[in-house]
Amino acid sequence: MNCRHCGPRLQGPFSSDCGQEARDLDLSLRQLPGELFGNLMSFDSRAWRTVVPLLFRPGDLTAHYLAGQRVRFVPPIRLYDFVSIVYFLLLALLSPEVEVVREISPAPDRQGATIQ
């Protein structure tokens, strides 16, 4: 089996030239939670190599990913999780405090009603 990123034949589970792991990306539902938490906790310097092309040339980033050249980019689920967390944190920190005031009007007086 050859490395999909740099090309040479693999000697083990990782490429000796670029370090990309040779694994199947089809995950089962049992593997997905572990993959999500593992990916979320390890965000590294590949972020800039992913975010800049994503903003300015997203088609190139997709082409590289589909061609198997994944080692220099952040995996898509990790990027989505990270951006979602940052978005909601910023939304919570920067949104103005809105005070909700609920006025309760007293019940109208009922004349002639007796309580026994």
MIFIBA-26085 format. One line per 5 residues: for each residue y, x, z of N, C-alpha, C, O. Coordinates in pm, 1 decimal, decimal comma. Layout:
Y X Z Y X Z Y X Z Y X Z | ...
END
This chain:
-117,9 84,4 0,0 0,0 0,0 0,0 124,4 89,1 0,0 130,9 187,2 74,0 | 220,5 55,4 -81,1 344,9 132,0 -90,4 454,3 65,4 -8,1 453,0 -55,9 13,2 | 549,2 147,0 37,7 664,8 95,8 109,8 751,3 16,8 12,5 782,1 64,1 -96,9 | 789,9 -102,5 52,7 872,1 -185,9 -33,8 1017,5 -141,2 -33,5 1095,2 -183,6 -119,0 | 1055,2 -56,4 61,2 1193,7 -11,1 68,6 1216,3 117,7 -11,6 1305,4 123,5 -96,2
1135,6 220,1 15,4 1162,0 349,7 -48,1 1055,5 389,9 -150,1 1079,6 480,6 -229,6 | 938,5 325,5 -150,5 841,5 349,0 -255,5 716,7 428,2 -225,0 611,8 391,9 -278,2 | 717,7 534,6 -143,1 596,6 615,1 -125,9 484,0 538,7 -56,3 506,2 437,3 9,8 | 363,5 590,6 -73,3 245,5 528,5 -13,4 252,7 539,8 138,7 291,9 642,9 193,5 | 213,8 430,7 205,3 217,8 426,9 351,9 95,5 493,8 410,7 -16,3 475,2 362,6
117,6 571,9 515,4 9,3 638,1 586,1 -29,1 562,3 713,0 -136,4 585,8 768,6 | 55,4 473,6 758,7 32,4 396,3 880,1 113,5 268,6 874,3 145,6 220,3 765,7 | 146,9 213,3 990,0 221,7 88,0 989,9 370,9 103,1 957,4 439,6 3,3 935,4 | 421,6 227,4 954,1 560,8 252,8 922,4 570,7 355,0 810,0 482,9 439,8 793,8 | 679,0 346,1 732,1 705,2 443,9 627,1 751,9 573,8 691,3 836,0 572,2 781,1
698,1 684,9 645,9 739,7 814,3 701,3 875,8 856,9 647,2 939,9 944,8 704,9 | 921,0 796,6 538,0 1050,8 832,7 480,9 1166,5 750,9 537,6 1268,9 807,0 576,6 | 1150,5 618,3 542,4 1263,5 534,4 582,8 1243,0 462,9 715,9 1340,1 415,5 774,9 | 1119,7 453,9 764,5 1093,9 391,0 893,2 1069,0 242,0 888,9 1048,4 180,4 993,4 | 1070,3 182,3 770,6 1046,4 37,8 762,2 902,4 4,8 797,0 809,2 72,8 754,0
885,9 -100,1 875,0 752,9 -143,4 915,7 687,5 -221,7 802,6 750,8 -305,4 738,1 | 560,9 -193,2 779,9 485,4 -265,4 677,6 410,8 -378,0 746,3 303,0 -357,1 801,9 | 467,8 -497,1 742,5 402,8 -610,8 805,9 431,7 -736,1 726,3 525,3 -743,0 646,7 | 347,9 -834,5 750,9 363,1 -962,5 684,6 473,7 -1040,0 753,5 476,8 -1047,5 876,3 | 563,9 -1097,4 676,9 675,7 -1169,9 735,5 648,7 -1318,4 750,6 736,0 -1391,6 797,2
531,0 -1365,0 713,1 494,9 -1504,3 733,6 448,9 -1520,5 877,6 340,0 -1475,9 913,8 | 530,9 -1583,7 959,2 502,3 -1598,4 1101,3 445,4 -1736,3 1130,2 483,0 -1834,7 1066,6 | 354,9 -1742,5 1226,0 305,9 -1871,6 1271,0 401,9 -1926,2 1375,5 490,1 -1854,4 1422,7 | 385,2 -2052,0 1411,5 471,8 -2110,7 1514,0 452,6 -2044,5 1649,5 545,4 -2042,1 1730,4 | 334,1 -1990,9 1675,8 310,7 -1920,8 1802,2 385,2 -1788,2 1808,0 429,1 -1746,5 1915,2
399,8 -1722,1 1694,8 466,4 -1592,1 1691,3 618,8 -1604,4 1687,4 688,9 -1509,9 1723,4 | 670,5 -1718,7 1644,6 813,8 -1735,5 1624,3 896,7 -1717,7 1751,3 995,7 -1644,8 1745,9 | 863,2 -1779,7 1866,9 947,8 -1758,5 1986,3 956,6 -1612,0 2028,4 1064,7 -1564,9 2064,0 | 845,9 -1539,9 2025,0 849,1 -1398,1 2061,0 933,8 -1317,6 1965,0 1007,0 -1227,5 2005,9 | 924,0 -1349,8 1838,4 1004,1 -1281,6 1736,5 1152,7 -1311,4 1755,9 1236,4 -1222,2 1741,8
1185,0 -1435,2 1787,7 1325,2 -1472,3 1808,6 1386,1 -1398,8 1927,6 1494,9 -1342,3 1916,5 | 1317,0 -1399,3 2040,6 1370,8 -1332,5 2159,1 1375,5 -1181,2 2140,7 1470,3 -1116,5 2185,2 | 1275,0 -1124,6 2076,0 1275,4 -980,8 2051,2 1386,9 -940,3 1956,9 1452,4 -838,0 1976,9 | 1407,9 -1020,1 1855,4 1514,3 -990,3 1759,5 1652,1 -1008,4 1820,3 1744,8 -933,6 1789,0 | 1665,5 -1105,8 1905,7 1795,2 -1133,1 1964,7 1839,8 -1021,1 2057,2 1958,8 -990,7 2064,8
1747,1 -960,5 2126,6 1781,1 -858,1 2224,5 1805,0 -720,6 2162,8 1857,6 -632,2 2230,5 | 1768,4 -700,2 2038,5 1785,7 -567,3 1979,8 1878,4 -574,3 1858,6 1832,7 -578,1 1744,4 | 2006,9 -576,0 1884,6 2108,7 -579,5 1779,8 2171,0 -440,8 1774,4 2220,8 -392,6 1876,1 | 2169,7 -375,8 1660,0 2210,4 -235,3 1653,8 2315,9 -209,9 1546,7 2382,4 -302,8 1500,8 | 2330,8 -84,9 1507,5 2436,4 -44,4 1414,5 2414,8 -95,1 1272,6 2503,5 -81,8 1188,3
2299,8 -152,2 1245,5 2277,8 -208,4 1111,8 2364,6 -331,3 1087,1 2372,5 -381,2 974,8 | 2429,5 -379,6 1192,6 2512,1 -500,4 1179,4 2622,7 -481,5 1076,4 2645,6 -569,6 993,6 | 2691,6 -367,7 1080,5 2800,7 -345,9 984,8 2748,1 -334,8 842,9 2813,9 -378,6 748,5 | 2628,7 -276,0 826,9 2569,9 -265,7 692,8 2521,8 -400,6 642,3 2490,7 -415,1 524,1 | 2515,4 -498,7 730,1 2474,2 -632,6 690,7 2593,3 -726,3 676,0 2601,2 -802,0 579,2
2686,1 -721,9 771,2 2797,4 -816,9 772,4 2891,9 -794,5 655,0 2933,7 -891,2 591,2 | 2926,4 -670,7 625,1 3021,0 -643,2 516,5 2966,4 -691,2 381,9 3038,1 -761,7 311,0 | 2841,4 -656,3 342,5 2790,4 -712,6 216,1 2773,1 -864,2 221,4 2788,6 -931,8 119,7 | 2741,3 -917,9 338,3 2724,8 -1062,6 349,9 2855,4 -1135,2 321,8 2855,5 -1242,1 260,7 | 2966,2 -1077,8 366,1 3095,7 -1140,8 343,7 3148,1 -1121,4 201,8 3209,1 -1212,4 145,7
3124,9 -1003,8 143,0 3187,7 -973,3 14,7 3092,4 -978,0 -105,2 3136,6 -1004,3 -217,0 | 2962,8 -953,3 -84,4 2866,3 -955,8 -194,7 2731,9 -1009,7 -145,4 2633,5 -936,0 -140,5 | 2727,8 -1137,8 -108,9 2606,0 -1192,0 -48,9 2486,0 -1190,7 -143,7 2371,9 -1183,4 -98,2 | 2509,6 -1197,5 -271,8 2399,1 -1194,4 -367,8 2326,0 -1060,8 -366,7 2203,7 -1057,0 -380,9 | 2399,2 -951,6 -350,0 2336,4 -819,5 -343,4 2250,5 -806,1 -218,0 2140,8 -750,4 -222,5
2300,7 -857,2 -107,7 2224,7 -851,9 16,7 2094,3 -930,4 2,4 1988,9 -883,7 45,6 | 2100,7 -1047,1 -56,8 1981,3 -1128,6 -77,9 1884,0 -1059,2 -171,5 1763,4 -1061,2 -147,1 | 1933,5 -998,1 -277,7 1846,9 -927,8 -372,3 1774,9 -810,5 -305,2 1655,7 -790,0 -327,7 | 1846,1 -734,6 -224,0 1783,1 -623,2 -151,6 1675,3 -674,5 -56,7 1566,7 -617,4 -47,7 | 1706,8 -782,5 13,7 1611,3 -836,7 110,2 1485,9 -888,0 40,1 1374,3 -861,2 84,6
1503,8 -960,9 -68,4 1388,1 -1014,7 -140,0 1306,9 -905,9 -209,6 1187,7 -924,1 -234,2 | 1369,7 -794,0 -241,2 1297,8 -681,6 -302,7 1221,2 -600,8 -198,2 1147,9 -508,2 -232,9 | 1237,9 -635,4 -71,1 1164,9 -565,5 34,1 1242,1 -453,6 99,5 1187,5 -382,8 184,1 | 1366,5 -435,5 63,1 1448,7 -328,5 120,3 1519,5 -383,6 243,0 1635,8 -423,5 236,5 | 1447,9 -385,3 355,2 1496,6 -454,1 473,9 1535,5 -361,7 587,9 1601,4 -406,5 681,7
1498,5 -237,8 583,8 1515,2 -150,3 700,8 1662,0 -123,8 734,4 1694,2 -102,9 851,4 | 1749,8 -124,0 638,0 1888,6 -91,3 668,4 1974,2 -213,8 699,6 2094,2 -200,7 723,7 | 1913,3 -333,3 699,3 1986,8 -456,1 727,6 1931,1 -525,4 851,0 1815,3 -505,6 887,5 | 2014,4 -606,7 914,7 1971,9 -688,1 1028,4 1887,5 -803,3 973,5 1926,6 -866,2 875,2 | 1773,3 -831,6 1034,9 1692,8 -945,7 989,7 1772,9 -1076,1 997,1 1853,9 -1093,6 1088,1
1751,1 -1166,7 903,0 1832,6 -1288,9 895,8 1831,9 -1373,3 1022,7 1936,9 -1423,9 1062,4 | 1717,9 -1389,9 1087,0 1713,7 -1473,4 1207,2 1791,4 -1407,6 1319,9 1859,5 -1476,6 1395,9 | 1783,0 -1277,3 1332,2 1858,7 -1206,4 1435,8 2008,6 -1222,2 1411,4 2085,2 -1243,9 1505,3 | 2050,0 -1211,4 1285,7 2191,0 -1226,4 1252,2 2238,0 -1368,2 1282,5 2345,9 -1386,8 1338,7 | 2158,6 -1467,6 1246,3 2194,3 -1606,9 1273,0 2205,5 -1632,2 1423,5 2302,1 -1693,5 1469,0
2109,0 -1586,2 1499,2 2111,9 -1605,0 1644,8 2234,7 -1539,1 1706,3 2303,4 -1599,1 1788,9 | 2261,7 -1416,5 1666,0 2375,1 -1343,0 1721,1 2507,0 -1412,3 1688,1 2592,1 -1428,2 1775,6 | 2524,3 -1453,2 1564,0 2648,3 -1519,3 1522,4 2663,9 -1652,7 1595,0 2774,8 -1689,1 1634,1 | 2554,8 -1725,2 1613,3 2561,8 -1853,1 1685,2 2604,7 -1833,5 1829,7 2689,2 -1907,6 1879,9 | 2547,7 -1735,3 1896,2 2583,9 -1709,3 2035,3 2730,2 -1666,3 2046,4 2802,5 -1713,7 2134,1
2773,5 -1577,5 1958,6 2913,5 -1532,9 1960,8 3006,8 -1650,8 1933,8 3110,4 -1663,8 1999,0 | 2971,0 -1736,0 1839,0 3054,2 -1852,4 1807,1 3071,1 -1943,1 1928,0 3183,2 -1981,4 1961,6 | 2960,6 -1977,9 1993,8 2969,6 -2069,8 2106,2 3037,5 -2006,1 2227,3 3105,8 -2075,5 2302,7 | 3020,3 -1877,0 2247,1 3093,2 -1809,7 2354,5 3243,7 -1810,7 2328,3 3322,6 -1839,3 2418,3 | 3282,9 -1779,4 2205,2 3425,2 -1782,2 2171,2 3480,9 -1923,4 2180,5 3593,5 -1942,5 2226,5
3404,5 -2021,4 2138,1 3448,2 -2160,2 2146,7 3470,7 -2200,7 2292,2 3568,2 -2269,0 2323,4 | 3381,3 -2159,1 2380,3 3395,4 -2192,1 2522,1 3513,3 -2118,7 2584,8 3582,6 -2174,6 2669,8 | 3536,9 -1995,1 2544,4 3643,5 -1915,9 2604,4 3781,9 -1950,0 2550,4 3879,9 -1945,2 2624,7 | 3791,1 -1984,0 2423,4 3920,8 -2002,1 2359,5 3964,9 -2146,6 2346,9 4080,7 -2172,0 2313,6 | 3877,7 -2241,3 2372,0 3917,4 -2381,0 2358,4 4005,1 -2419,8 2477,1 3980,1 -2378,1 2590,2
4107,6 -2499,6 2450,4 4195,4 -2539,8 2560,8 4122,5 -2634,2 2655,2 4035,4 -2711,4 2615,2 | 4160,7 -2625,3 2779,8 4101,8 -2714,3 2879,8 4157,3 -2854,7 2856,7 4278,7 -2873,8 2850,3 | 4071,0 -2949,1 2844,6 4111,7 -3087,7 2825,9 4072,8 -3163,5 2952,5 3956,4 -3166,7 2992,4 | 4172,6 -3223,7 3013,3 4146,5 -3298,7 3135,2 4126,7 -3444,9 3098,0 4212,6 -3506,7 3035,1 | 4015,5 -3497,4 3136,7 3984,5 -3637,0 3108,4 4018,9 -3718,1 3231,2 3965,9 -3694,1 3339,6
4108,3 -3814,8 3214,0 4149,5 -3901,2 3323,9 4101,6 -4041,2 3291,7 4132,1 -4096,4 3186,0 | 4027,5 -4096,4 3382,5 3977,4 -4231,3 3362,8 4039,6 -4319,3 3470,3 4020,7 -4296,6 3589,8 | 4112,9 -4418,4 3426,6 4175,1 -4510,8 3520,5 4085,5 -4633,0 3534,8 4040,3 -4692,2 3436,8 | 4062,5 -4667,0 3656,1 3982,7 -4785,0 3683,8 4076,6 -4890,5 3737,8 4137,7 -4873,6 3843,4 | 4087,2 -4998,9 3664,3 4175,8 -5106,7 3709,2 4100,0 -5195,7 3806,7 3980,5 -5219,7 3789,6
4168,1 -5243,5 3906,7 4100,8 -5331,5 4003,2 4061,3 -5462,3 3935,7 4123,8 -5506,9 3839,5 | 3958,1 -5520,4 3988,1 3912,3 -5647,7 3933,5 4016,9 -5754,7 3959,8 4080,7 -5755,3 4065,0 | 4034,2 -5842,9 3866,7 4134,1 -5949,3 3888,4 4093,8 -6037,0 4006,8 3975,7 -6062,4 4030,7 | 4194,9 -6082,2 4079,6 4169,9 -6168,8 4194,9 4119,7 -6303,9 4147,9 4171,1 -6362,6 4052,6 | 4020,3 -6350,0 4215,9 3967,3 -6482,8 4183,8 4006,8 -6575,2 4298,5 3955,6 -6566,3 4410,1
4094,1 -6658,4 4268,1 4142,4 -6749,2 4373,9 4042,3 -6863,1 4391,5 3989,6 -6918,6 4295,1 | 4019,6 -6893,9 4512,0 3931,1 -7005,0 4542,7 3786,4 -6964,6 4557,2 3703,3 -7048,9 4591,3 | 3752,5 -6839,3 4532,8 3614,2 -6796,5 4546,0 3590,6 -6751,3 4689,1 3672,4 -6680,2 4747,4 | 3481,1 -6792,3 4743,2 3448,6 -6752,3 4879,9 3320,6 -6670,5 4879,7 3229,3 -6693,4 4800,2 | 3316,9 -6576,9 4968,7 3198,4 -6493,2 4980,7 3126,8 -6534,1 5107,1 3189,5 -6536,1 5213,0
3002,3 -6566,0 5102,2 2927,1 -6609,9 5219,5 2821,5 -6509,4 5254,0 2747,3 -6528,5 5350,3
END
